């Protein structure tokens, strides 16, 4: 059990190291898979794999954000020594996942029987039966991943966030390496989907065994699953999901708008510049994720001093990063963009500095939201961002014809500046909640 009452610098360092490893795994798999799969499968088969894999990707939100809330809630309750409450949260989410998985798998079977996928999509030489089997195994993989994430919530609440992060990174690395190995051996996409699912199941079994050895009191059943707990978790969970959807909307929406209202050259300039400028968010997110579990534990213990010290260290580090990164990208951006694109994309003024300001604002409010999210007090902020993202996309549509790239960057900047103001209010509300931290039950009643 966690017994330390004060800030643990070693644990924070371990958490950051785990986040760095997690980020390196993500980048390595993304960078290596493209050339390896292209060489092993060819353009047509690799394209079919991407199309079929894109469908299950939408199911990553199938648990409505409940596993994210479960991680925070269980950590808070274990820190408070409320093990019965942590089990109730765990088993409630487990029951929800069983219901959702059964429903999704049923719909998948009906869809496979009803539709001809080689007619719906351009899948090259991939046969109809192979495409249906790939889709079936890929969706099963995504559903198994939801249960894996729930097991990770149990691992985090006692073994700690660094261990949980390493489990997730190792599972992702294993799956990526297996798919690349299948392609290198000239196996088909069906074999890749099967072996990827096997890898996920093996990691799920191993993680469950690890959890059982470390925390035998967390039983994988529905004995303590409660509808009242599910309702209590609903709004914070839906808020997490709305943030993910809003982020996707702000990232992909402008590309779609430029594709319909402007020229392909504008799309390339926007996409390349956005990718370069947003590179700093990866480092900021590593810092944010490092402190989430620490905030949850301090809140659960009622340790106001540690919570405020965590805020000072975390926000100070992120704001310093934002300042250094923003200055660096403004000074060296033109050189880096030429290097990144092979000299095919030039800096566009005032689009470039406006987009840099937008990304910096996003990094600010994301950091401010981290302590709120860690104690599941983020509901209003999440819904606000969801609404603002829709407004921002509408403004993009209005400004794109007359102001092109700069108009879109300005609309995105406006969204993130509004979120900064909202998060300042949220931070003030959290301080009020911290004043009554001894009475706080975790999620707002």
SELUM-979529 format. One line per 3 residues: number of its first residue (from 1); their letters; for each residue x, y, z of C-alpha. Coordinates in Angstrom, 3 decimals, m for minus. Example, Ala and Ser with C-alpha at 12.3 -4.5 7.8 and 13.67 -1.06 7.14 Angstrom:
2
1> as> 12.300/m4.500/7.800  13.670/m1.060/7.140
***
This chain:
445
1> xxx> 0.000/0.000/0.000  1.072/3.615/m0.444  2.216/4.801/2.950
4> xxx> 4.266/7.917/2.213  2.465/11.099/3.172  4.812/13.624/1.623
7> xxx> 5.871/14.454/m1.910  7.976/11.646/m3.352  10.571/13.049/m5.769
10> xxx> 11.831/9.567/m6.682  8.329/8.405/m7.620  7.753/11.544/m9.712
13> xxx> 11.074/10.960/m11.466  10.115/7.341/m12.132  6.775/8.511/m13.489
16> xxx> 8.423/10.952/m15.875  10.932/8.323/m17.017  8.064/5.938/m17.728
19> xxx> 6.296/8.646/m19.733  9.460/9.272/m21.754  9.705/5.548/m22.510
22> xxx> 6.013/5.463/m23.425  6.473/8.376/m25.818  9.568/6.812/m27.398
25> xxx> 7.654/3.566/m27.966  4.771/5.432/m29.594  7.061/7.412/m31.902
28> xxx> 9.234/4.410/m32.774  6.279/2.194/m33.665  4.649/4.945/m35.755
31> xxx> 7.862/5.726/m37.637  8.954/2.131/m38.211  5.629/0.649/m39.211
34> xxx> 5.180/2.706/m42.377  8.349/1.591/m44.238  8.272/m1.961/m42.824
37> xxx> 4.617/m2.610/m43.705  4.969/m0.970/m47.107  7.977/m3.140/m47.912
40> xxx> 6.336/m6.316/m46.650  2.816/m5.856/m48.023  3.037/m3.323/m50.798
43> xxx> 0.935/m0.207/m51.223  m2.432/m1.874/m51.939  m2.378/m4.339/m49.051
46> xxx> m0.999/m1.760/m46.619  m3.723/0.650/m47.722  m6.358/m2.027/m47.082
49> xxx> m4.878/m2.608/m43.601  m5.131/1.118/m42.826  m8.748/1.292/m44.018
52> xxx> m9.853/m1.738/m42.009  m7.879/m0.604/m38.930  m9.502/2.841/m39.023
55> xxx> m12.957/1.384/m38.306  m12.125/m0.229/m34.908  m10.156/2.905/m33.956
58> xxx> m13.441/4.712/m33.328  m14.268/2.118/m30.650  m11.456/3.382/m28.409
61> xxx> m14.167/5.671/m26.995  m16.579/2.755/m26.503  m16.246/2.817/m22.690
64> xxx> m17.323/6.508/m22.663  m14.187/7.463/m20.742  m15.044/5.294/m17.732
67> xxx> m11.588/3.669/m17.526  m9.946/7.114/m17.275  m12.216/8.118/m14.411
70> xxx> m11.712/4.709/m12.783  m7.932/5.267/m12.673  m8.306/8.554/m10.836
73> xxx> m11.163/7.474/m8.572  m9.493/4.235/m7.484  m6.206/6.031/m6.767
76> xxx> m8.038/8.622/m4.644  m9.946/5.972/m2.711  m6.923/3.738/m2.081
79> xxx> m4.967/6.754/m0.842  m7.894/7.358/1.538  m7.808/3.647/2.530
82> xxx> m11.310/3.215/1.106  m10.639/m0.171/m0.497  m14.302/m1.131/m0.600
85> xxx> m15.069/2.007/m2.591  m12.200/1.288/m5.003  m13.531/m2.234/m5.600
88> xxx> m17.004/m0.821/m6.208  m15.630/1.540/m8.878  m13.549/m1.227/m10.470
91> xxx> m16.382/m3.740/m10.649  m18.913/m1.169/m11.838  m16.717/m0.261/m14.799
94> xxx> m16.043/m3.965/m15.412  m19.779/m4.612/m15.593  m20.212/m1.695/m17.962
97> xxx> m17.454/m3.005/m20.245  m19.062/m6.452/m20.344  m22.366/m4.945/m21.489
100> xxx> m20.796/m2.588/m24.024  m18.482/m5.270/m25.431  m21.335/m7.743/m25.888
103> xxx> m23.406/m5.085/m27.679  m20.549/m3.972/m29.948  m19.551/m7.525/m30.795
106> xxx> m23.155/m8.355/m31.635  m23.399/m5.340/m33.954  m20.071/m6.350/m35.518
109> xxx> m21.345/m9.853/m36.341  m24.525/m8.432/m37.875  m22.521/m5.895/m39.919
112> xxx> m20.164/m8.567/m41.200  m23.131/m10.651/m42.323  m24.998/m7.700/m43.832
115> xxx> m22.324/m5.788/m45.749  m19.885/m6.557/m48.522  m16.720/m4.720/m47.503
118> xxx> m14.938/m5.068/m50.823  m17.843/m3.126/m52.358  m17.810/m0.454/m49.647
121> xxx> m14.036/0.110/m49.649  m11.175/m0.087/m52.113  m9.265/m3.023/m50.615
124> xxx> m7.135/m4.042/m53.584  m6.403/m7.763/m53.674  m7.721/m8.447/m50.155
127> xxx> m10.580/m10.959/m50.337  m14.010/m10.435/m48.827  m13.571/m13.187/m46.227
130> xxx> m10.151/m11.856/m45.206  m11.458/m8.307/m44.858  m14.335/m9.474/m42.646
133> xxx> m12.054/m11.598/m40.470  m9.517/m8.758/m40.115  m12.309/m6.436/m39.015
136> xxx> m13.653/m9.011/m36.546  m10.251/m9.676/m34.939  m9.350/m5.966/m34.906
139> xxx> m12.577/m5.025/m33.122  m12.017/m7.855/m30.641  m8.520/m6.422/m30.064
142> xxx> m9.909/m2.956/m29.310  m12.467/m4.397/m26.888  m9.774/m6.439/m25.112
145> xxx> m7.776/m3.220/m24.847  m10.614/m1.621/m22.849  m10.411/m4.446/m20.288
148> xxx> m6.616/m4.093/m20.280  m6.994/m0.383/m19.466  m9.289/m1.256/m16.558
151> xxx> m6.701/m3.715/m15.216  m4.156/m0.900/m15.544  m6.430/1.259/m13.377
154> xxx> m6.112/m1.372/m10.659  m2.341/m1.512/m11.130  m2.037/2.270/m10.847
157> xxx> m3.960/2.589/m7.582  m1.386/0.482/m5.661  1.703/m0.283/m7.756
160> xxx> 1.745/3.308/m9.043  1.494/5.189/m12.323  5.048/4.352/m13.537
163> xxx> 4.289/0.626/m13.443  0.943/1.132/m15.165  2.575/3.257/m17.886
166> xxx> 5.228/0.602/m18.518  2.569/m2.093/m18.894  0.730/m0.002/m21.478
169> xxx> 3.909/0.834/m23.406  5.083/m2.780/m23.391  1.724/m3.998/m24.734
172> xxx> 1.770/m1.408/m27.526  5.389/m2.217/m28.412  4.672/m5.945/m28.526
175> xxx> 1.688/m5.508/m30.802  3.590/m3.184/m33.138  6.580/m5.527/m33.374
178> xxx> 4.351/m8.532/m34.038  2.526/m6.808/m36.904  5.866/m5.743/m38.425
181> xxx> 7.255/m9.270/m38.004  4.250/m10.757/m39.819  4.642/m8.286/m42.693
184> xxx> 8.397/m8.911/m42.908  7.742/m12.660/m43.107  5.286/m11.899/m45.959
187> xxx> 2.294/m12.972/m43.907  m1.059/m11.459/m44.775  m3.070/m8.839/m42.924
190> xxx> m5.338/m11.563/m41.491  m2.341/m13.204/m39.810  m1.283/m9.787/m38.496
193> xxx> m4.731/m9.157/m37.007  m4.802/m12.607/m35.365  m1.323/m12.341/m33.828
196> xxx> m2.020/m8.760/m32.667  m5.135/m10.012/m30.859  m3.173/m12.896/m29.322
199> xxx> m0.568/m10.415/m28.070  m3.271/m8.252/m26.504  m4.912/m11.228/m24.784
202> xxx> m1.583/m12.481/m23.419  m0.802/m9.032/m21.999  m4.304/m8.853/m20.520
205> xxx> m3.784/m12.228/m18.790  m0.296/m11.239/m17.590  m1.504/m7.859/m16.284
208> xxx> m4.388/m9.543/m14.469  m1.964/m12.023/m12.868  0.298/m9.149/m11.806
211> xxx> m2.661/m7.241/m10.340  m3.828/m10.320/m8.462  m0.370/m10.822/m6.947
214> xxx> m0.026/m7.174/m5.903  m3.640/m6.375/m5.032  m5.584/m9.582/m4.304
217> xxx> m8.437/m7.525/m2.861  m9.338/m6.280/m6.383  m11.508/m9.112/m7.671
220> xxx> m12.581/m9.321/m11.305  m16.320/m9.789/m10.846  m19.577/m7.807/m10.866
223> xxx> m20.540/m8.561/m7.260  m20.226/m4.908/m6.249  m21.315/m3.394/m9.564
226> xxx> m23.916/m0.693/m8.866  m26.133/1.378/m11.133  m25.834/4.305/m8.723
229> xxx> m22.034/4.223/m9.072  m22.356/4.048/m12.843  m24.578/7.137/m12.826
232> xxx> m22.117/8.926/m10.520  m19.274/8.210/m12.913  m21.242/9.187/m16.015
235> xxx> m20.645/12.935/m16.331  m16.897/12.946/m15.559  m16.481/10.016/m17.974
238> xxx> m18.491/11.670/m20.740  m16.480/14.853/m20.191  m13.199/12.997/m20.769
241> xxx> m14.683/11.537/m23.958  m15.881/14.957/m25.130  m12.329/16.348/m24.751
244> xxx> m10.973/13.552/m26.961  m13.642/14.201/m29.596  m13.068/17.966/m29.463
247> xxx> m9.316/17.493/m29.891  m9.901/15.290/m32.925  m12.297/17.879/m34.343
250> xxx> m9.808/20.735/m33.967  m6.972/18.652/m35.406  m8.749/17.179/m38.430
253> xxx> m11.518/19.714/m39.044  m9.284/22.482/m40.473  m7.668/20.009/m42.885
256> xxx> m11.094/19.005/m44.202  m12.160/22.646/m44.475  m9.028/23.635/m46.386
259> xxx> m9.463/20.609/m48.627  m12.915/21.786/m49.670  m12.451/25.570/m49.675
262> xxx> m8.800/26.019/m50.668  m6.040/24.381/m52.687  m4.070/21.183/m51.972
265> xxx> m0.982/23.361/m51.493  m2.687/25.136/m48.580  m3.530/21.777/m47.010
268> xxx> 0.120/20.715/m47.219  1.353/23.999/m45.701  m1.160/23.782/m42.867
271> xxx> m0.534/20.095/m42.084  3.263/20.346/m42.179  3.348/23.524/m40.075
274> xxx> 0.842/22.146/m37.559  2.856/18.933/m37.127  6.043/20.897/m36.487
277> xxx> 4.486/23.430/m34.113  2.591/20.814/m32.101  5.747/18.801/m31.389
280> xxx> 6.083/20.681/m28.100  2.752/19.356/m26.839  4.282/15.873/m26.549
283> xxx> 6.797/17.095/m23.957  4.108/19.059/m22.106  1.823/16.032/m22.027
286> xxx> 4.603/13.872/m20.616  4.879/16.321/m17.722  1.100/16.465/m17.298
289> xxx> 0.691/12.670/m17.242  3.566/12.318/m14.776  1.683/14.306/m12.130
292> xxx> m1.853/12.904/m12.544  m1.520/9.998/m10.102  0.424/12.181/m7.638
295> xxx> m2.433/14.695/m7.579  m4.956/11.894/m7.059  m3.010/10.424/m4.124
298> xxx> m2.490/13.782/m2.424  m6.174/14.591/m2.821  m7.232/11.199/m1.495
301> xxx> m4.990/11.559/1.570  m6.257/15.071/2.244  m2.670/16.325/1.954
304> xxx> m3.264/19.938/0.911  0.386/20.940/1.323  1.622/18.234/m1.060
307> xxx> m1.151/18.993/m3.552  m0.203/22.669/m3.721  3.508/21.818/m3.923
310> xxx> 2.729/19.476/m6.826  0.903/22.323/m8.575  3.871/24.639/m8.052
313> xxx> 6.389/22.138/m9.469  4.171/20.849/m12.288  2.838/24.182/m13.546
316> xxx> 6.222/25.862/m13.113  7.891/23.167/m15.240  5.209/23.291/m17.941
319> xxx> 5.176/27.096/m18.161  8.977/27.173/m18.402  8.766/24.591/m21.174
322> xxx> 6.124/26.623/m23.004  8.260/29.780/m22.851  11.443/28.073/m24.053
325> xxx> 9.671/26.085/m26.751  7.685/29.041/m28.103  10.776/31.236/m28.394
328> xxx> 12.766/28.416/m29.967  10.121/27.538/m32.564  9.674/31.200/m33.518
331> xxx> 13.441/31.674/m33.961  14.293/28.358/m35.628  10.907/27.510/m37.153
334> xxx> 11.803/28.454/m40.714  14.949/26.301/m40.678  13.166/23.357/m39.033
337> xxx> 10.242/23.521/m41.465  12.625/23.509/m44.448  14.498/20.560/m42.912
340> xxx> 11.277/18.674/m42.113  9.726/19.153/m45.565  12.891/19.034/m47.659
343> xxx> 12.498/22.707/m48.565  9.037/22.189/m50.090  7.106/24.246/m47.512
346> xxx> 7.906/27.836/m46.514  6.921/29.784/m43.406  3.675/31.710/m43.902
349> xxx> 3.300/35.006/m42.004  1.181/35.800/m39.946  m0.158/32.219/m40.001
352> xxx> 2.937/30.697/m38.380  3.195/32.905/m35.255  m0.594/32.770/m34.815
355> xxx> m0.491/28.973/m34.817  2.446/29.007/m32.376  0.368/31.210/m30.038
358> xxx> m2.585/28.808/m30.381  m0.470/25.783/m29.463  1.092/27.642/m26.519
361> xxx> m2.394/28.548/m25.248  m3.460/24.909/m25.615  m0.446/23.796/m23.579
364> xxx> m1.349/26.327/m20.861  m4.946/25.233/m20.358  m4.088/21.522/m20.677
367> xxx> m1.633/21.944/m17.801  m4.224/23.827/m15.742  m6.758/21.069/m16.384
370> xxx> m4.439/18.280/m15.207  m5.047/18.677/m11.442  m8.796/19.033/m12.055
373> xxx> m8.862/15.898/m14.190  m6.797/13.986/m11.634  m9.525/14.487/m9.015
376> xxx> m12.383/14.067/m11.525  m13.441/17.695/m11.119  m13.094/18.489/m14.833
379> xxx> m16.666/17.963/m16.057  m17.563/21.584/m16.815  m14.186/22.238/m18.467
382> xxx> m14.529/19.193/m20.720  m18.008/20.115/m21.880  m16.902/23.725/m22.421
385> xxx> m14.037/22.633/m24.673  m16.404/20.416/m26.643  m18.764/23.327/m27.287
388> xxx> m15.970/25.770/m28.068  m14.412/23.370/m30.575  m17.653/23.282/m32.558
391> xxx> m17.815/27.094/m32.506  m14.157/27.222/m33.560  m14.780/24.983/m36.571
394> xxx> m17.713/27.158/m37.630  m15.451/30.233/m37.418  m12.860/28.364/m39.500
397> xxx> m15.466/27.823/m42.221  m16.378/31.535/m42.144  m12.788/32.862/m42.161
400> xxx> m11.093/30.333/m44.448  m12.360/31.779/m47.795  m11.153/35.318/m47.025
403> xxx> m8.264/34.812/m44.589  m7.114/31.282/m45.538  m4.500/29.806/m43.181
406> xxx> m4.325/32.805/m40.849  m8.098/32.812/m40.384  m8.075/29.167/m39.331
409> xxx> m5.137/29.669/m36.950  m6.904/32.702/m35.430  m10.084/30.672/m34.853
412> xxx> m8.095/27.919/m33.113  m6.234/30.518/m31.037  m9.568/32.019/m29.926
415> xxx> m10.796/28.592/m28.762  m7.679/27.935/m26.687  m7.618/31.448/m25.195
418> xxx> m11.239/30.994/m24.078  m10.243/27.676/m22.515  m7.414/29.420/m20.639
421> xxx> m9.970/31.768/m19.057  m12.296/28.880/m18.228  m9.462/26.915/m16.652
424> xxx> m8.454/29.883/m14.511  m11.975/29.830/m13.083  m11.738/26.061/m12.718
427> xxx> m8.438/26.388/m10.857  m10.026/28.871/m8.446  m12.947/26.476/m7.872
430> xxx> m10.481/23.660/m7.184  m8.764/25.759/m4.513  m12.132/26.174/m2.813
433> xxx> m12.650/22.410/m3.015  m9.175/21.851/m1.559  m10.167/23.950/1.438
436> xxx> m12.728/21.212/2.225  m10.549/18.349/1.035  m11.090/16.278/4.187
439> xxx> m14.796/16.084/3.324  m14.258/15.441/m0.408  m15.676/12.049/m1.525
442> xxx> m13.701/11.937/m4.773  m16.168/12.672/m7.500  m18.552/15.593/m6.931
445> x> m21.803/14.342/m5.452
***
